[in-house]
Amino acid sequence: MRTVLARRLGLAVAAMWVVAPIASAAAPLGPLGPQPPTAGFTNVFLTWDGQTETLIIDPSIQAESEQLAVVVPTPGPATVGPVESGLFGALFDLTAPEIVVERHWFSSAELPPAELYVTAFGGMSPPGPPTATGSLATVDTWLSERDIAVDPATRATLEQYGREGWSFTAIQLGAVEQRGITFENPDGRVSTEPFQLRFDTDRLIYPMRGDRGATGPMETKMHVLADHRLTRGDADANQYTVDIEFAGRLAPTGRALLDDPIQRGADYLTVLTTTVPAPSTITTDATFVRAATDEPFRQTVTRVENVELFGVPRGWVFVGIGLAVCALLGAVVIRRHADPDASATS
């Protein structure tokens, strides 16, 4: 019974510095069956003080089981810690697009589908989901004890990292407590508490190669806090679409995870989203270089408003009213000219 149950657990290998719905640098594994776990979108935060990198991962995996784990490869041994509540909600607020209102007075433009902004809310992670940090052999033992199977593509990637001297951290994901709130979850997405990794490294890096085992297209959204605007500097950045979503300096926010880097001069936030249609084509980890300028950037979203009255564009209503008034005045003038006696009387 234990073996059967064990093989129904899931594993995802997450990359090194992005908060992610378990796909940031990894191929999620889960209950064996027609619907394996997937993580097509990864949301992460990372910063580096010149010696130690902080990586925060916010897992949200589409899977049939809530029994899931991640393995994160890092250049050096990592420590695992909790994440203050609402971090990604704060990042969303800081980087949200500017809303531009476009009012239509003389036509009824087709309104676009409502935009859905998803923010990760969660309390402090409990005093640990179970974790293990060390060599690949250490992680293998941890996985074996939980009967978690690793697919061949992910295994090959982990072994490559191991040959390069990297360390590994395995984390059993704990489901978010909904605190009495119930909601429908038709797509099978499992929400889990975010967690933080800190490890020594000689450069800011995100282990994208760990995602090569992913079964479908992936988007990785990286919130990078540094002293200047950054861009990806690795070779793979040229073969994938890398969109800039935000760039700008931050003022203190009242959140230690952001304010500590800001106070040491790492106050420039760059948000980059990388789209990878076929993860098996990934060849390098994501690395970063200073952008040509520190020019700020914020996306804009146009909100269309049809200005209507009684279901008719209000501009034409006003035009119609104006024409009616003009016609009435014209009729009065014509009538006065046609009736001299009325004019005399007046």
Beta strands, then each sheet from edge to edge (+ up, - down):
strand 1: 10-13
strand 2: 41-48
strand 3: 52-57
strand 4: 60-62
strand 5: 68-74
strand 6: 78-81
strand 7: 98-104
strand 8: 131-134
strand 9: 167-172
strand 10: 189-191
strand 11: 195-200
strand 12: 205-206
strand 13: 218-226
strand 14: 230-232
strand 15: 241-249
strand 16: 268-276
strand 17: 286-290
strand 18: 297-298
strand 19: 300-306
strand 20: 308-309
strand 21: 312-313
sheet 1: 1+ 5+ 9- 8+
sheet 2: 6+ 11- 3+ 2- 13- 16+ 15- 18+
sheet 3: 4+ 10-
sheet 4: 7+ 19+
sheet 5: 12+ 17- 14+
sheet 6: 20+ 21-
end
